[in-house]
Amino acid sequence: MDYVYILKFIGVLVAMFLVDICWAKYFIHIGKHNAIKAASWGTMIMVLGSFTTINYVGDKTLLIAAWIGSFAGTYYAVSREKKKAEEKSEI
């Protein structure tokens, strides 16, 4: 197996995981009208998204890693926010 491909696959998966967490945080701060935090998360979306795009443009099979990372990142971010909200309501 090609180790470079494996590293790219893992890199794209992790980057998309982080991109989707950034999207969740971006929308949270947009909703709170916090421009600086929203802009910061928006910048991270571009940085990580660019890394992902650069990698899968050359090899479309890396889209699988992007899809997995995207699903996992969104699931994680929403689950974490839900848990925080539940803990806050218990207090």
C-alpha positions as CSV (number, residue, x, y, z in Angstrom):
1,M,0.0,0.0,0.0
2,D,1.2,3.5,-0.8
3,Y,2.0,5.3,2.4
4,V,1.8,8.7,0.8
5,Y,-1.8,7.9,-0.2
6,I,-2.7,6.7,3.3
7,L,-1.2,10.0,4.8
8,K,-3.2,12.1,2.3
9,F,-6.4,10.1,3.0
10,I,-6.0,10.6,6.8
11,G,-5.0,14.3,6.2
12,V,-8.1,14.9,4.2
13,L,-10.4,13.1,6.6
14,V,-9.0,15.0,9.6
15,A,-9.2,18.3,7.7
16,M,-12.8,17.8,6.8
17,F,-13.6,16.7,10.3
18,L,-12.2,20.0,11.5
19,V,-13.8,22.1,8.7
20,D,-17.2,20.9,9.8
21,I,-16.5,21.7,13.4
22,C,-15.5,25.2,12.2
23,W,-18.7,25.5,10.2
24,A,-20.7,24.7,13.4
25,K,-18.8,27.2,15.4
26,Y,-19.1,29.8,12.6
27,F,-22.9,29.5,12.6
28,I,-23.1,29.6,16.4
29,H,-21.2,32.9,16.5
30,I,-23.1,34.3,13.6
31,G,-26.3,33.6,15.6
32,K,-24.7,35.4,18.6
33,H,-23.7,38.4,16.4
34,N,-20.1,37.9,17.4
35,A,-18.3,39.2,14.3
36,I,-14.7,38.6,15.4
37,K,-15.3,35.0,16.4
38,A,-17.4,34.3,13.3
39,A,-14.8,35.8,11.1
40,S,-12.0,33.8,12.8
41,W,-14.0,30.5,12.3
42,G,-14.7,31.6,8.7
43,T,-11.0,32.0,8.1
44,M,-10.3,28.5,9.5
45,I,-13.0,27.1,7.1
46,M,-11.0,28.6,4.1
47,V,-7.6,27.4,5.4
48,L,-8.7,23.8,6.1
49,G,-11.0,23.7,3.1
50,S,-8.2,24.8,0.8
51,F,-5.9,22.0,2.1
52,T,-8.7,19.5,1.4
53,T,-9.5,20.8,-2.1
54,I,-5.8,20.8,-3.1
55,N,-5.4,17.2,-2.1
56,Y,-8.6,15.7,-3.6
57,V,-8.4,17.6,-6.9
58,G,-5.5,15.3,-8.0
59,D,-7.2,12.1,-6.7
60,K,-11.0,11.9,-6.7
61,T,-10.8,8.8,-4.4
62,L,-9.8,11.2,-1.6
63,L,-13.4,12.5,-1.7
64,I,-14.4,9.4,0.3
65,A,-12.1,10.7,3.1
66,A,-13.7,14.1,2.8
67,W,-17.2,12.7,3.1
68,I,-16.3,10.6,6.1
69,G,-14.6,13.5,7.8
70,S,-17.4,15.8,7.0
71,F,-20.1,13.5,8.5
72,A,-18.0,12.8,11.6
73,G,-17.1,16.5,12.1
74,T,-20.7,17.6,12.0
75,Y,-22.0,14.8,14.2
76,Y,-19.3,15.5,16.8
77,A,-19.9,19.3,16.8
78,V,-23.6,19.0,17.1
79,S,-23.4,16.3,19.8
80,R,-21.0,18.4,21.8
81,E,-23.1,21.5,21.6
82,K,-26.2,19.5,22.6
83,K,-24.3,18.0,25.6
84,K,-23.2,21.6,26.6
85,A,-26.8,22.8,26.4
86,E,-28.1,19.9,28.5
87,E,-25.5,20.5,31.1
88,K,-26.3,24.2,31.2
89,S,-30.0,23.4,31.7
90,E,-29.3,21.1,34.6
91,I,-27.7,23.9,36.6
